[in-house]
Amino acid sequence: MFWFRQGLCFLPAFLVVWSSCTFVVSYIIALFRGDVDIIFPYISDTGANPPESCIFGLMTFISSCAGTATIYARYKYVEKLTEQNSLVKPGLNKAALGFGFAACFGMCIVATFQETAVTPVHDLGALVFFISGVVYIILQSVISFQASPHESSICVRRFRLFFAIVASAAFFPSILDYRFYITSAVCEWIVAFSFICFFLTYINDFKTFKLQ
């Protein structure tokens, strides 16, 4: 059996690959059209003008759908894993689910309201996405350690904690004023790819179960 057919590992795998392509493809198109500078534009700037805005919006919406499915599957996995030993409080798992869904909703807003069309709504969606996303991966890191040793290996747990710390540290500089453009843009990319790397750690766990 191919590895991506084991359990539900295709969900995080697809999310990681598709989200990476979303950022990279829109950046390449915007760069070749001369719509952005080559050195660290804001992610939203790479999808601000057509045709890249159309591609960015569509791919981001698909990413949000894949993220919603992955986050829900992770919630059910933790619920089932700990229902016997009660290592993880149900409220913590539900809180992570709520923040994860909020992050995906923020992605939908970003995808639907382009930066140049409705800037305040777009910025609000991006803020919801980043704040909720950072809180989600922090909570999931806590859950991973609380569920030890029944969940992931110690190496995976440490990787999750590392990406949660990186995303948290890079978040505040990412919302700095435009005067700190380069720092803000670099940190925005760091936060985005910290999310992607975090979901990458789900792949091995998702091989072990399916939803009924």
RAQUI-V299228 format. One record per helix or strand. SS is the DSSP state (A for helix, B for strand). FROM is the first residue (numbers start at 1). TO is the last residue. If there is no record, write none. Layout:
BEGIN
ss->SS from->FROM to->TO
ss->SS from->FROM to->TO
END
This chain:
BEGIN
ss->A from->3 to->5
ss->A from->9 to->32
ss->A from->44 to->47
ss->A from->52 to->81
ss->A from->90 to->112
ss->A from->119 to->146
ss->A from->154 to->174
ss->A from->178 to->200
ss->A from->202 to->206
END
